[in-house]
Amino acid sequence: MLEIGHHKGLIVGHSSAIINGKEAIRITVEIAGEEQNHNVLIYLTDKSSGMARASLKACGFDPDKQDLAEIDCMPPCLQGKVVDLIAEEWNGKLRLSINLSQRMDKTKLSSLTQALRDVKKSKGDASPPAHREDGDIPF
């Protein structure tokens, strides 16, 4: 049984679909340790188009260079690609989606580390301001 959390999935198939009256892309993934394959649904509504674009890009599909008609072509154009997934509970059911959280690269982390050190140099220890009686934020 799939557990809540982060997983890596190997794309083994994909197709266009209409699910509950909404256009979608169904990505079928194989997850290590799981007996059966799982489907990830990417809805293509006006409201979800930004998330759909990001999810498709995370799967290796470039909406700027590729046409959605390729999703139904054989052999599957995304087959064999590995994608980051997140399993979470949604309305009482387990839902699998493309993980769009990104980790910062080492250059960005280095830059942020330096910024934290620079605060100490310019403001001393930079302890947090004292609590205000009126409950407002002290900065």
Disulfide bonds with the S-S distance in Angstrom:
none
